[in-house]
Amino acid sequence: MRAEIRKLKQSLQVNDLKTAAELIQKAHEQIKNYPLLIALEGIYYAEAGDLNRALSALAVASQTMPRDPVLFYTIGAVLRAMRRLKAADEALRKSLHLNPMNPFALYELAQVQTLQGKHNDAVFTLFKCIQNFSLFFPGYVALSQYLLMNNQKELVIRLYEAASAGAPGEQFFKDRLAELKGL
């Protein structure tokens, strides 16, 4: 980018407006993708385990992409991993405000609620998750764990039976039922 800036300055000094316009157009094209590149950099750092750098990059991206639900889901997931639960909750709720149908954000919010000790809220969020996304398996697993901790095995069996009836070709539900029934 520095070379392009130098060329732009030179073209303006010699009044070469055609070259200057071409360089400005090229810069605009590069800048349009800049926020997305920063967001992807944040995801890269999160995957690499450098959560502070990830959060820093994601925060920069959020300034220019304030209505991107996936970005705020990612920020929430990073904040949860950092155990900054209140901020994670806020980011995930913003993601869900922008896109209420994101099962990953609902699941992540349930994880945050669990860590906050808000178990009833987590169960409600997980029910909402599987109600809206009937094949989102992590939601079933987490909800089943909650229900089994509260001696609700029959309810878990009914949950998986209903899911299996709704998706008869899906082996996941049949396998869970077999485990629960001791088959």
N, C-alpha and C positions, 0 to 999 in steps of 0.2 A: 504494500500500500504506500510505503514511503516513496518508492520509485515513481508511482503514479502521481503523487502529490508534487514531486519535483518536476515531472514532465508538465503537469498542469500549470505550475508557476511559470515555467519557461515559455509555454505556449501563450500565456497571458502577457508576459513581458514583451514578446515579439508580435503581439496582436494576432496570433493564429487562432481565431475563434472557432474554426471548424474542429481542430484538434482538441481544443479546450472543451467543446461541447461533447465530443466523443468520449473524452476522459471522464467528464462529469456523469454522462449516461452510464458508463461502465461502473463508476463508483456507486451510483444509485442502485444498480443491480446487485452489487456486492453487499451494500448496506441493508437492502430489503431482507436478505437471508441472515443477517447478523444475529437478531434475537433468537432465531431457531438454532443457529449454531451454538450460541451461548447455552441455551437450554440443553442441547445434546451434550455439550461439554459437562454440564452439571450431572446428567445421567451417567456419563462415562465415569466421572469421579465417584459417584455413588456406587456404581458397580465395582469400581476398583477399591472401595472401602475408605476413600478419603472424604469423609462426610462434611468436614468443614469447608473444603474447596467446592464440594458439590453444592452445598447450601449457598455459598457465596455466588457461584455462577447462576444458580436458579433464581436467587434474589435479583440479580442484574436483569435476567430475562423477564422476570415478572413486572419490571418497570415498563417494559415496552409491549408486554403481552398480558395485560391485566384481566383478560377475559378468556384465558385458555384453561379449561378444566383439567386437562391432562398435566399441565405444568403445576397446578396447585395440588393435584393428587401426588405428584412426584415430590413436591416440597413437603407435603404432609408425611409421606413415607420416610423421607430423610430425617425429618424432625422426630418421628417416632423412634427411628433407629438411634437417634442421639438422646432419647429419653426426655425430649423437650415436649411434654405431652400436651400442655395447654396450647402452645403454638401449633402443634401437629393437628389438634382438634380443630382449631380455627382454619387452617389451610384446607383440611379435608372438607369442612363444612362449606367453604367458599367453592371448592371444586364441585361439590354436590349441588350447590345453589346454581352454578353455571350449567351443570349436567346431572340432573337427579338420577339418571339411569346408568350410572357408572358402577358396575358391581365391584370393581377393584377398590374404588373410593369407599363404598359402603363397608366392604370387608376390612379395609385398613382402619376405618373409623371404629369398627367393632373391636379391633385389636387395641386401639388407643383407649377406648372405654374400658376394656378389660384391665389394662395396666393402671388405669385411674381408679379401679375398684368399682366402677359403675356397671356391675354385672347385668342388672335388669335392662339398662340401656343397650348394652352389647347384644343381649338376646333379642331385643326388639329390632335392632339394626340388622342382625343376621336374618331374622324372619323376613324383614323388608327386602334384604338382598336376594334370598331364594324365591320370595314371592314374585319379584320382578324378573329374575334370571334363573329359571328353573333348572338349568344345567350348569350352574356355577358351583362346582363340586367343593371348593374350599369352604364356601358358606355352609354347606351341609355338614361337613366334617366338624367345623368349629361349633355350630349349633348343637350337633349331636354330643360333643364333649361337654358342653354346658348342661344339657338335659341329663346326660348320664351321671354327671357329678351330683345332680339333684334327684337321683334314683327314679328317673323318668324313662326307663328302658322301653316301656310299652308305647310311650309317645314317640320315641325315636323310631321304633319299628313302624308305627303308623305313618310317620313322616317319610321314611324310605319306601314304604308300600305305595303311598300316594305318588311319590316321585317316580317310582318304577312304572306305575300305571300310566302316568303322563308321558313317559318316555320308555316304552316297552323294549326297545332295542338296546337300551343303554345298560351295559354290564356293570358299571360302577354301583348302581343302586342294588342290583341283585347280589353282588358280592358283599355289600354292607349288610344286607338282610341275612344272608347266610351266616356271616360272622356273629350277628346279634342273636340269631336263633340257635347258634351252636351247631350248624349243619356242616 
